Amino acid sequence: MYVGENENAKFWLSIMNGLKNRGVEDLLIACVDGLSGFPQVIEDVYPQTEIQKCIIHQIRNSMKFVSYKDIKRLMSDLKRVYAAPTEESALNELGLFRDKWDAKYPKIYKSWHDSWAPLSTYFMYPEAVRRLIYMTNEIEGFNRQLRKVTKSQTVFSTDDSLLKMLYLAMMDITKKWTGHRQDWGQIHSQLEIYFEERLSGRNL
């Protein structure tokens, strides 16, 4: 666990280097939020890693610009982009989205277009792997549970006291993690094919 004054690229670079120094040799796929510079930090330390920008974060950021009366129709059109079966059809839908909405909400198309490379990584993979990597909801849910513990005490005497509280909370939260992902067998076999050379001789 790490405590930092600010979540920025420099902070995450220290974490990535720390992981590598502790023996993490490779990352296959990293799903990231919109933190500026984070993908570059990962690629600097693990240059072969596939970067997937969280689609849910992208959708939330897009909705900031939208009038309430347009949300339902615009979201329906946007879903045709991120739920498309292939990257080619997604790009086609993005073009149609631009034609329909660009005059009213030009920032949305520009945001998706400019971030398309990290947003579209998941189109390379089958449905089971896509569901695993296209969003960061699992870690956000974990973070929400940690915030419940700390919100009643906004000031800590030392970083160490904060770490101890978070550690105890984490131990309590993870006791409930007794289930397993039902489609892991399918995901495992797909990853072994896509990353055959990098996974050779390793346990996943």
Order of alpha helices (4+ residues) and beta strands (2+ residues): alpha-beta-alpha-beta-alpha-alpha-alpha-alpha-alpha-alpha-alpha-alpha-alpha-alpha
